[in-house]
Amino acid sequence: MRGKGMNSFNFGRPMKICGKVYHLTSDMEKAGRVMKECSGEAFRLSGDAALADEEKMEKVTETSRRAVDQCLGDGAFDEIFEGRKISVLDMASLLDFIRFEIEEWKREIGAKNAAGRMLAKRQEMSG
């Protein structure tokens, strides 16, 4: 224990959604791929004239549920939407938020790696 409170460690980037903390999978490549596939599938479904609106909504919801659960953990989608009507706008907003966090995390890791390489080079030059 340090200080007054207890620190904690989790693999993955913490994200607060609807008052609860979820951890974005540490496999950023998988998360990025899952989100891209989800967007493509949702776009394809929205243009499918053979499907009734209710069927489109069910399929888009299922696609979104799989993507969110793969990125934030099994059951995350249902927890996030518990007690509320699921809307396309809310799902799109959630997916955009997750995509933004993935990209932000990639930038942060890239910056840390660049700083580490720069420090190693300085130490190599001075030593």
DODRENDREN-570602 format. One record per residue (C-alpha): z, x, y. Coordinates in steps of 0.25 Angstrom, whole numbers. Layout:
N
Z | X | Y $
...
END
This chain:
127
0 | 0 | 0 $
-3 | 5 | 14 $
3 | 0 | 27 $
8 | -15 | 27 $
-3 | -21 | 19 $
-10 | -18 | 6 $
-24 | -13 | 6 $
-34 | -17 | -4 $
-47 | -12 | -9 $
-59 | -19 | -15 $
-73 | -15 | -18 $
-83 | -22 | -10 $
-84 | -25 | 5 $
-73 | -36 | 9 $
-79 | -48 | 16 $
-71 | -60 | 21 $
-78 | -73 | 19 $
-71 | -87 | 22 $
-57 | -80 | 23 $
-58 | -73 | 9 $
-61 | -58 | 7 $
-73 | -55 | -3 $
-78 | -41 | -7 $
-93 | -39 | -7 $
-97 | -32 | -19 $
-97 | -17 | -18 $
-111 | -17 | -25 $
-119 | -19 | -11 $
-132 | -17 | -18 $
-129 | -29 | -27 $
-124 | -37 | -16 $
-136 | -34 | -7 $
-145 | -38 | -19 $
-138 | -51 | -22 $
-138 | -55 | -8 $
-153 | -52 | -6 $
-156 | -60 | -19 $
-147 | -72 | -14 $
-155 | -72 | -1 $
-168 | -72 | -8 $
-164 | -83 | -18 $
-159 | -92 | -7 $
-172 | -90 | 1 $
-180 | -93 | -12 $
-172 | -105 | -15 $
-172 | -111 | -1 $
-188 | -111 | -1 $
-189 | -117 | -15 $
-195 | -131 | -13 $
-193 | -135 | -27 $
-178 | -135 | -26 $
-170 | -146 | -19 $
-160 | -143 | -8 $
-148 | -145 | -17 $
-154 | -136 | -28 $
-157 | -125 | -17 $
-143 | -125 | -12 $
-137 | -124 | -26 $
-146 | -112 | -29 $
-144 | -105 | -16 $
-129 | -108 | -18 $
-129 | -102 | -32 $
-137 | -90 | -27 $
-127 | -87 | -15 $
-115 | -89 | -25 $
-121 | -78 | -34 $
-123 | -69 | -22 $
-110 | -71 | -16 $
-102 | -69 | -29 $
-110 | -56 | -32 $
-107 | -51 | -19 $
-92 | -56 | -17 $
-87 | -58 | -31 $
-88 | -70 | -41 $
-84 | -83 | -34 $
-85 | -78 | -20 $
-95 | -89 | -16 $
-87 | -100 | -22 $
-75 | -95 | -15 $
-82 | -94 | -1 $
-88 | -108 | -2 $
-76 | -114 | -8 $
-73 | -128 | -2 $
-85 | -128 | 7 $
-99 | -134 | 6 $
-109 | -122 | 3 $
-120 | -122 | 13 $
-132 | -113 | 14 $
-128 | -108 | 27 $
-114 | -104 | 22 $
-120 | -97 | 10 $
-131 | -90 | 19 $
-120 | -85 | 29 $
-111 | -80 | 17 $
-123 | -73 | 11 $
-127 | -67 | 25 $
-112 | -62 | 27 $
-112 | -55 | 13 $
-126 | -49 | 16 $
-121 | -44 | 29 $
-108 | -38 | 23 $
-117 | -31 | 12 $
-125 | -24 | 23 $
-114 | -21 | 32 $
-107 | -14 | 20 $
-119 | -6 | 16 $
-120 | -1 | 31 $
-105 | 3 | 31 $
-107 | 10 | 18 $
-119 | 17 | 23 $
-112 | 22 | 35 $
-100 | 27 | 27 $
-110 | 35 | 18 $
-117 | 41 | 30 $
-104 | 45 | 36 $
-99 | 51 | 23 $
-112 | 59 | 22 $
-111 | 64 | 37 $
-97 | 68 | 34 $
-101 | 76 | 22 $
-112 | 82 | 29 $
-103 | 87 | 40 $
-93 | 92 | 30 $
-104 | 99 | 23 $
-109 | 106 | 36 $
-95 | 110 | 41 $
-90 | 115 | 27 $
END
